[in-house]
Amino acid sequence: MVNTFAVKGINVSYYLHKKKHLWNVIVIFYIFAGYYGAIALLLLSNIWLNIVGLILLTHSLVLSAYLSHEFMHGTIFTNMQWNAIGGNLMLWLNGGCYARFKDLAQEHIFHHVSKVDSVVFDLSAFINNLWSPIRRLIFALEWLYIPVISFILQFGALAAPFVDTRRRDERLRVIIMLIVRVSLFTLLGFVSLKALVLYFLAYTGMITVLRFIDALQHTYETFPAGTAFPKRDYTYEQANTFTTLISRRYWWLNLLVLNFSYHNAHHAIMKCPWHSLHELDRDLFTGKEVHYLTLPQLLKNYHRFRVYRLSSSQGKAIDEQGNLKLDTFYGAVGVSFLVKS
């Protein structure tokens, strides 16, 4: 899908059809080699190799998540069936495999088309209605940068097919996936408990990185799933979307997260492949737009509101004069494209 207003005067065909196959091959190879190579390193007795394995596994998981996002948009292969196969492989690595790829893709594309956030689970209400000691424990863990809310959301997604009778057809898939994955992790723990603990740390690191990059990318309105919501245009979309770059000067550093940081450009042409997003951003924007957030700003706000955002809205990022106002930009929680709502 293309916002024609946004792309006037640029070569749309280039961004829609140009695929750098070698880049895709390198990333896919890195993810699989890094994932299984990292597990091998975790099994060794050398602590320094364990640390290398921990970092490599974390990054491989992060890239598997962002590549699954690319497969959802159909930017890797021309044939959507091959994108689905690739997406399922990536979801298997990062733990998003309990939901069907097509369901996750449909929900994510809805986010682009509707320009609102539709939710089934009201996180703020859930947090505020918890027994006070449990709520304080969650706040304490999140204060310590332990993403317990993300694990709660994932558990809720696993349980949803067994609670919601409309989703009963998903139950067998969830059961099979749980049996297989629990068996594999049990085997890993039997071979090396240390490796299992380090794997959990790497997975927690993946969740933290995804949450950090995603937290300040939108201030969309949120509506309960199934309710009517207003139609929003491209102007609204861009005004409530933010580009969260690791570096503006050294664009190649953003390849560490497959250019997912170029979020305004991604929303302008959502089928633009990851490897071309920095070029699209350069063609669409002057670089002086208010939607650019620097890494220090991201770090400050992610840290400052890490507990407050759990029980509040995403806040307001732009004031009446059109200036960025970080004091009221709290951000979001969770990684939507890996968990079915």
Order of alpha helices (4+ residues) and beta strands (2+ residues): alpha-alpha-alpha-alpha-alpha-beta-alpha-alpha-alpha-alpha-alpha-beta-alpha-beta-alpha-alpha-beta-alpha
